[in-house]
Amino acid sequence: MSDTTNHPQARSAPRVGTSRRKLVALLAGLLASSPAVAAKRTRAVETASACGSKPAASTRGIGATGPALPPRPEFSRADQDSAQIPGFPKIRFWASSEEDYARAMPKEPGPWLVLSTGAEDGAYGAGFLNGWSESGSRPDFSVVTGVSSGAIIAVYAFAGPKYDALLRQVYTSVNAGDIFEVRATPESFVDSWPFERLIQQHVTIELLADIAAQHRRGRRLFVVTTNLDAGRAVAWDMGAIAATGGEAALGLFRRIVLASSTVPGAFPPVLIEAEANGRRFQEMHVDGGVNGPMYVAPESVLLSTGGRRLPASDLYVIVNGKLTSDFAPTDRSLTHILGRSFSLALKLGARAELFLFAQAARRDGIDMKVAMVDADFDRKERGLFDPAYMKALFDLGLERGGRGEFQG
């Protein structure tokens, strides 16, 4: 990973303006919908593209600064199907693959923790876990999964309650300037180098050692990204990466955490080097939420009526956000109309995803509990990643987690 400490743009914080309004619309896509509404989302994006200006070149984005990017080495579908990460065999699988999923699971069922997308609303999940620890009733999860903002929380939740204080710090003190700079790149509306630096500061060798120790106990941590080239979700066995040890493992671990939270179009995608058939190439990865806001199992397993069972004893799901929509008069602008439409569709997708989980849990006799932001929570943001808003969400989660308060 490149060192961003001396980045030439490090001196300036994000500015509020037209670029921020574009970002708002794109960030609405962070909570990705289920396949049931994917077609609607695609049509909306295509409509937006048709209304916008034509790109100057295929390697440059709208309003991009700096030189055009060099093309990536070509590779085929056959290369992608057999691709491995150099030096890290068997540390990932297609999230839709039943066989690979079964091989990656722990040998014995246990309680699972599932953490959703949510951007700054991840403060709720961070607070809930802190309160849950303080109550003394937080389970020792056998599997933890995370998507997007949930991936960041999942890393620390898996490593143990000793990291609760860091979760509190991250989700109550960061601001927009710690996440992005409003400066277009050839691939995005903003530059995410501040977020990359934040990950470098907090994902340390010590953290990896603690995750590796839990992995060796038989527990599993999965973070999901979206491989744009393949158009498929990838589940990364983060404990297996941590257990490999060394600087290469640390670098890969950080890149996956970054990729899982990289909103396509808003932030630059993350390139991860792979190899197949004697050739090396770069895969393009973005936010895991593009393929769904949470991850429990392949859809074929969730929908199975043929005896396939979820390998969990209990299923705890923390939704970082509301599942209901508030009244909000919408401005007559493309960005606000798209942002509002995406938000409504994606909440529907999250509800549909939870329905699938509940159906599978009921089928398999698994107790499922869901925690989410209260429908009547009415604190308003004063901008993206507003620390006061995130602190209010954290405190709500802290209260709910301390009481072990689930909605189902």
TAHU-V883307 format. One record per residue. N is the residue number from 1. RES is the residue in one small letter. PHI is phi in degrees with one decimal (none if undefined). Layout:
# TAHU-V883307
((N;RES;PHI) (N;RES;PHI))
This chain:
# TAHU-V883307
((1;m;none) (2;s;-72.4) (3;d;-81.9) (4;t;-100.5) (5;t;-57.4) (6;n;-106.2) (7;h;-57.2) (8;p;-62.3) (9;q;-100.7) (10;a;-64.0) (11;r;-76.4) (12;s;-115.9) (13;a;-91.5) (14;p;-58.7) (15;r;-103.4) (16;v;-90.7) (17;g;175.2) (18;t;-59.8) (19;s;-61.8) (20;r;-65.6) (21;r;-65.4) (22;k;-62.0) (23;l;-65.1) (24;v;-57.2) (25;a;-64.2) (26;l;-72.5) (27;l;-66.4) (28;a;-62.1) (29;g;-80.2) (30;l;-65.6) (31;l;-81.2) (32;a;-77.0) (33;s;-85.6) (34;s;-75.5) (35;p;-58.0) (36;a;-63.2) (37;v;-116.4) (38;a;-61.5) (39;a;-63.5) (40;k;-63.9) (41;r;-64.1) (42;t;-63.3) (43;r;-63.0) (44;a;-64.3) (45;v;-65.6) (46;e;-63.6) (47;t;-64.4) (48;a;-62.1) (49;s;-65.1) (50;a;-65.1) (51;c;-83.0) (52;g;-87.1) (53;s;-78.0) (54;k;-74.1) (55;p;-67.8) (56;a;-69.1) (57;a;-160.3) (58;s;-66.8) (59;t;-102.2) (60;r;-127.1) (61;g;-92.1) (62;i;-64.0) (63;g;71.0) (64;a;-66.6) (65;t;-117.7) (66;g;87.6) (67;p;-71.0) (68;a;-62.7) (69;l;-82.4) (70;p;-70.0) (71;p;-66.8) (72;r;-78.4) (73;p;-57.7) (74;e;-70.9) (75;f;-152.4) (76;s;-104.4) (77;r;-62.0) (78;a;-62.8) (79;d;-61.4) (80;q;-62.2) (81;d;-62.5) (82;s;-109.5) (83;a;-68.2) (84;q;-128.4) (85;i;-86.6) (86;p;-53.3) (87;g;84.3) (88;f;-137.1) (89;p;-72.2) (90;k;58.1) (91;i;-114.9) (92;r;-158.6) (93;f;-156.4) (94;w;-63.5) (95;a;-64.4) (96;s;-95.4) (97;s;-86.8) (98;e;-63.9) (99;e;-64.9) (100;d;-67.1) (101;y;-59.4) (102;a;-62.1) (103;r;-68.2) (104;a;-81.3) (105;m;-73.8) (106;p;-61.5) (107;k;-71.1) (108;e;-116.9) (109;p;-68.7) (110;g;-160.5) (111;p;-71.1) (112;w;-113.2) (113;l;-119.4) (114;v;-119.3) (115;l;-118.4) (116;s;-90.1) (117;t;-63.9) (118;g;158.2) (119;a;52.3) (120;e;-66.2) (121;d;-68.0) (122;g;-60.0) (123;a;-58.1) (124;y;-64.3) (125;g;-63.6) (126;a;-62.8) (127;g;-66.9) (128;f;-60.6) (129;l;-65.1) (130;n;-61.4) (131;g;-65.0) (132;w;-62.6) (133;s;-62.8) (134;e;-63.5) (135;s;-74.4) (136;g;80.6) (137;s;-111.1) (138;r;-69.1) (139;p;-69.6) (140;d;-93.0) (141;f;-68.4) (142;s;-81.8) (143;v;-138.2) (144;v;-127.2) (145;t;-122.6) (146;g;-147.3) (147;v;-127.2) (148;s;59.2) (149;s;-57.9) (150;g;-63.2) (151;a;-67.5) (152;i;-63.2) (153;i;-63.9) (154;a;-59.0) (155;v;-57.3) (156;y;-78.9) (157;a;-63.7) (158;f;-68.5) (159;a;-67.3) (160;g;120.1) (161;p;-59.6) (162;k;-60.5) (163;y;-99.1) (164;d;-60.8) (165;a;-63.9) (166;l;-68.6) (167;l;-58.8) (168;r;-59.6) (169;q;-62.2) (170;v;-63.3) (171;y;-94.0) (172;t;-124.5) (173;s;-123.1) (174;v;-74.5) (175;n;-133.8) (176;a;-57.9) (177;g;-65.5) (178;d;-84.3) (179;i;-110.7) (180;f;-152.4) (181;e;-120.0) (182;v;-74.7) (183;r;-153.3) (184;a;-63.8) (185;t;-118.7) (186;p;-60.6) (187;e;-115.6) (188;s;-160.7) (189;f;-76.1) (190;v;-131.7) (191;d;-106.3) (192;s;-98.6) (193;w;-58.4) (194;p;-64.1) (195;f;-67.1) (196;e;-60.6) (197;r;-64.8) (198;l;-61.0) (199;i;-63.7) (200;q;-60.7) (201;q;-71.3) (202;h;-105.0) (203;v;-95.5) (204;t;-113.7) (205;i;-60.7) (206;e;-62.2) (207;l;-61.3) (208;l;-62.0) (209;a;-63.7) (210;d;-68.2) (211;i;-67.2) (212;a;-61.0) (213;a;-63.3) (214;q;-68.8) (215;h;-62.2) (216;r;-68.2) (217;r;-76.7) (218;g;103.2) (219;r;-82.0) (220;r;-134.5) (221;l;-123.3) (222;f;-121.1) (223;v;-117.1) (224;v;-109.5) (225;t;-121.7) (226;t;-111.9) (227;n;-83.3) (228;l;-66.6) (229;d;-63.9) (230;a;-84.1) (231;g;70.6) (232;r;-135.4) (233;a;-81.3) (234;v;-119.0) (235;a;-99.9) (236;w;-102.8) (237;d;-83.0) (238;m;-68.1) (239;g;-65.6) (240;a;-65.9) (241;i;-64.6) (242;a;-61.7) (243;a;-67.1) (244;t;-66.4) (245;g;74.7) (246;g;93.1) (247;e;-65.2) (248;a;-63.8) (249;a;-65.2) (250;l;-62.2) (251;g;-63.3) (252;l;-65.7) (253;f;-57.1) (254;r;-63.2) (255;r;-66.3) (256;i;-69.8) (257;v;-60.8) (258;l;-62.4) (259;a;-62.4) (260;s;-62.4) (261;s;-110.4) (262;t;-91.7) (263;v;-68.1) (264;p;-63.9) (265;g;90.9) (266;a;-79.6) (267;f;-111.8) (268;p;-65.2) (269;p;-66.5) (270;v;-106.7) (271;l;-93.4) (272;i;-121.8) (273;e;-72.5) (274;a;-134.2) (275;e;-142.4) (276;a;-164.6) (277;n;53.2) (278;g;77.0) (279;r;-123.8) (280;r;-111.9) (281;f;-153.6) (282;q;-116.0) (283;e;-84.7) (284;m;-105.5) (285;h;-119.8) (286;v;-137.2) (287;d;-45.5) (288;g;-62.1) (289;g;-66.9) (290;v;-58.8) (291;n;-102.4) (292;g;147.7) (293;p;-77.1) (294;m;-148.1) (295;y;-137.3) (296;v;-122.4) (297;a;-165.1) (298;p;-56.8) (299;e;-59.2) (300;s;-63.2) (301;v;-74.9) (302;l;-63.1) (303;l;-94.9) (304;s;-63.6) (305;t;-118.4) (306;g;-106.2) (307;g;97.4) (308;r;-70.7) (309;r;-127.5) (310;l;-68.4) (311;p;-82.9) (312;a;-133.9) (313;s;-93.0) (314;d;-142.3) (315;l;-126.7) (316;y;-109.1) (317;v;-117.4) (318;i;-109.6) (319;v;-94.0) (320;n;-85.3) (321;g;151.1) (322;k;-89.9) (323;l;-101.7) (324;t;-112.0) (325;s;-109.7) (326;d;-84.6) (327;f;-66.7) (328;a;-154.3) (329;p;-54.6) (330;t;-103.3) (331;d;-65.6) (332;r;-84.0) (333;s;-141.1) (334;l;-58.5) (335;t;-65.5) (336;h;-70.3) (337;i;-64.9) (338;l;-64.8) (339;g;-59.4) (340;r;-64.9) (341;s;-63.9) (342;f;-60.2) (343;s;-58.4) (344;l;-65.0) (345;a;-65.0) (346;l;-74.0) (347;k;-65.6) (348;l;-60.5) (349;g;-61.2) (350;a;-64.3) (351;r;-64.2) (352;a;-63.8) (353;e;-62.7) (354;l;-62.4) (355;f;-61.5) (356;l;-61.3) (357;f;-59.6) (358;a;-63.6) (359;q;-62.9) (360;a;-67.9) (361;a;-63.4) (362;r;-64.1) (363;r;-58.8) (364;d;-97.6) (365;g;69.7) (366;i;-101.9) (367;d;-76.2) (368;m;-117.1) (369;k;-127.0) (370;v;-125.2) (371;a;-115.1) (372;m;-149.5) (373;v;-68.1) (374;d;-57.9) (375;a;-61.6) (376;d;-94.0) (377;f;-66.2) (378;d;-122.6) (379;r;-67.0) (380;k;-96.9) (381;e;-78.4) (382;r;-104.8) (383;g;131.8) (384;l;-67.2) (385;f;53.4) (386;d;-76.6) (387;p;-57.9) (388;a;-66.1) (389;y;-63.4) (390;m;-66.3) (391;k;-64.9) (392;a;-64.2) (393;l;-66.1) (394;f;-59.5) (395;d;-63.9) (396;l;-63.5) (397;g;-62.0) (398;l;-59.0) (399;e;-64.5) (400;r;-66.8) (401;g;-66.4) (402;g;-63.1) (403;r;-96.8) (404;g;58.8) (405;e;-93.4) (406;f;-111.7) (407;q;-89.8) (408;g;-162.3))
